[in-house]
Amino acid sequence: MKDFILKSSDRYILLGTEGRFLHLATVHRNTREYLCFQDLKTNKVYIEEVTLAGNLEFIPDENLVIDIAKFLEYKGITLIKKGDEIREIKI
């Protein structure tokens, strides 16, 4: 699926988030890295790019976000619901 590689689907609380954000997946494509994580307070799931400095950055390319979300759905990590809202599958 568009050269994506699932590097990790380990579940753990992201450092520095005071227990609010749960790592769902790390995805690579070419030289870029993307992080999928869930806000445990709102249950919303986000996909953001990891910068070279290690920061998270909004992905302005909506088609890229949809491609990553579809890849994660294919891998059983997330499920896309109405309005392209992404929700975690409880496994």
N, C-alpha and C positions, 0 to 999 in steps of 0.2 A: 504494500500500500504506500505508494509514493516515496519509497526509500526510507521510511521511518523505522527506527530500531528502539524497542523497549529496553531501556537500560536498567530500570528498577521499577518494581511494583510493590516494594516494601512499604508497610504502613508505619509511620512514625510522626510524632509531633515535630514541626519545624522549629529549629532553634530560634530564640529571640521573639517568639510569638505568644509567650505566656500561656501556652497550651491551647491557643485558639485555632491554629491551622494544622491540618493533617495531610502529610504527603501521601499522594495516591500513585503517582507515576513520574518517572523521568524518561523523556523521549529524546532521541538524537536523530538529526537529519543533516547529512553532510557535516559541516563544522558547527552547526547550531545545536543548542540544548534547550529543551522546553520542560517546564515543571507543571504538573497538574496537582492541584491541592484543594482541599475542602475546608471552608470556614465552618467550624463546628458550632459556632453561635447561630449562623443563619442557614446552614446546610447547603449553601451555594458552592458550586465547584468552579474553579478558575483554571485557565491555562495561560501561562505567561512565559516569556523568553528569559533565559538566564544570560545576563551580559557577561563579557569577559572579566569584569570586576566582581562577578558573583551576585549582582543585584538582580531583582526581578523587574521586568519591563513589560508594559502593555503591548500586545501584538495588534498593530493597526490593520493588518491584512485579514479581513473577516474570513476569506476563503481558506487561508492557512489554518486559522483556528478551527474551522469546520472540518478540514482534512485531518487535523490532529485528533479532534473529538471523535470522528468516525473510526480512526485507527484505534483509539482507546476503547471504543465500544466493541470493535472487532476482537480486541484482546480481552474483553470482559471486565474492563476497569470501570467504565462509565456507561451510562445509558442516556441517549439524547431523547428528550421529551418534547412536548409542544413548544413552539416558538424558539427552537434551538436551545432551550434551557438544558443544561447538563446536570445530571444527578448521579451520585455514586450508586452503584449496585451493591447492596449488602450481601456479602459472601460469608 
